[in-house]
Amino acid sequence: MFSNQPKGLFALALANTGERFGYYTMLAVFALFLRANFGLSADAASRIYAGFLACVYFLPLVGGIIADKIGYGKCVTIGIIIMFLGYIGLAIPLGGNGVAMGVMLLALLLISFGTGLFKGNLQVMVGNLYDDPKYADRRDAAFSLFYMAINIGAMFAPTAAVKIMAWAQESMGVSVNDSYHFAFMVACASLVLSIVIYYACRPWFKHVENSVKQAAKGATEPVEELSPEQTKKRIVALCLVFAVVIFFWMAFHQNGLTLTFFANEFVDPVVTGAQTMAFDIINLVAVAILVYAAFGVFGEGTKKSKTVWSCIGVASLAVLAYKFFSHPDEINIAAPIFQQFNPFYVVALTPISMAIFGSLAKKGKEPSAPRKIAYGMVVAAAAYVLMAVCSLNLLTPSAQELARVSGDPTFVNANVLIYTYLILTFGELLLSPMGISFVSKVAPPKYKGMMMGGWFVATAIGNYLVRIGGSLWGDIPLWIVWSVFVAVCLIAAIFMFSMMKKLEDATK
């Protein structure tokens, strides 16, 4: 799984892990911060939340266009600096007045633009590593590993946000509203780590920092060109994929909005017995390590490496056993903590996913990237079917708020969200890393930055449509809210399957 990959992959993945840890620490509490600090309604908070996500994922198009001219490496460095300034703006506690709102919006703009310069271009550099024929057949596996690294950072983020806020309130004596800013400070520190990793390991990937135009100037051989017809065919195929993934991200990124509102308002805040283990990040890390240890022991490798993995696996089991026999009788859980499950599942399930598709590839039966994307849409729909069924007997959010005031709310077990995130993650693993790999493979060489930016524009549109969930949050029955996302995912999947021949022909 990790062998026979260029060292540059791991360096770029680690640099991205640091940045993503900070971003998801901030995002884990951002929607709740908007409501608590500024007194916004769910709809108003969702507008800002969705607008920010849209900018974060739209501006990589601009970053890609710039990088196609000045180089990917320069854009990555400039992007980190700009993001750092934005997180500094969020970390300053200014209260909930108009000035604070203005500073926050400016900070969000800086974070969005910095991400636009950083995120897409880093992924283009990863793809460029696999233009080398020596590594070409490992592109899909590489993006699965890269995506896993992103989620390692995201997995720790909700716990970091909750813990740093609790520490600030208890040790520093700050209010709940001011404690949010401590979570934003974590993002500043993570960017420092990210840039240190980037420059410490730069010799491993420096050769892919330049754009195609820059590389062509120093090349001794002419850069391969596509015909206008080939270029058009590929761009059309990419645009069709972009159109579909809009609806996946519209549904998936409810995790930071309506699914977090659901966790905050409808999930029983008291967890008892063995279920408390699921909310301890140490246990999740131990389970993830155990999965990798199993692959290390039963997969290919030397006797020495198998022995090492065996020891690691035994240590993980020992940690889990200790935690099982010493877990608390009950704990109170905060809504943002549920956001740790999706990245945990990504990290734990990635080797399983790679093993399945690797086995299918050896038999010549591995689905194409476009087909995996279509399957991902169907799986995402299934996640919201579960939410709709489990919400049939629940009150509307407005009625639940009144019931909580009167002391008679209706709660569901935390497992509802835990299983929903599991199903959503299966869909994500089929769609997101495969989609990024598809873009890096199919994009015409001269437009790699722009086309990767196009992927993020589609994500941006989907993220802006996230606000639809927030606008429905109130007097509408919850099963109807979730059914909206079931419908859009299924419609997108049907469209994808209908265009499959055209999409698969573009990769030939």
Buried (B, 14 or more C-beta within 10 A) or exposed (E): BEEEBBEBBBBBBBBBBBBBBBBBBBBBBBBBBBBBBBEBEBEBBBBBBBBBBBBBBBBBBBBBEBBBEBBBBBBBBBBBBBBBBBBBBBBEBBEBEEEBBEBBEBBBBBBBBBBBBBBBBBBBBBBBBBBEEEBEEBBBBBBBBBBBBBBBBBBBBBBBBBBBBEEBBEEEEBEEBBBBBBBBBBBBBBBEBBBEBBEEBBEBBEEBBBBBBBBBEEEEEEEEEBEEEEBEBBBEBBEBBBBBBBBBBBBBBBBBBBBBBBBBBBBBBEBEEEBBBBBBBEBBBBBBBBBBBBBBBEBEBEEEBBEBBBEBBEBBBEBBEEBEEEBEEEBEBBBBBBBBBBBBBBBBBBBEBBEEBBEEBEEEEBBBBBBBBBBBBBBBBBBBBBBBEBBEEBBBBEBBEEBBEEEEBEBBEBBBBBBBBBBBBBBBBBBBBBBBBBBBBBBBBBBBBBBBBBBBBBBBBBBBBBBBBBBBBBEBBBBEBBBBBBBBBBBBBEBBBEBBEEBBEBEE
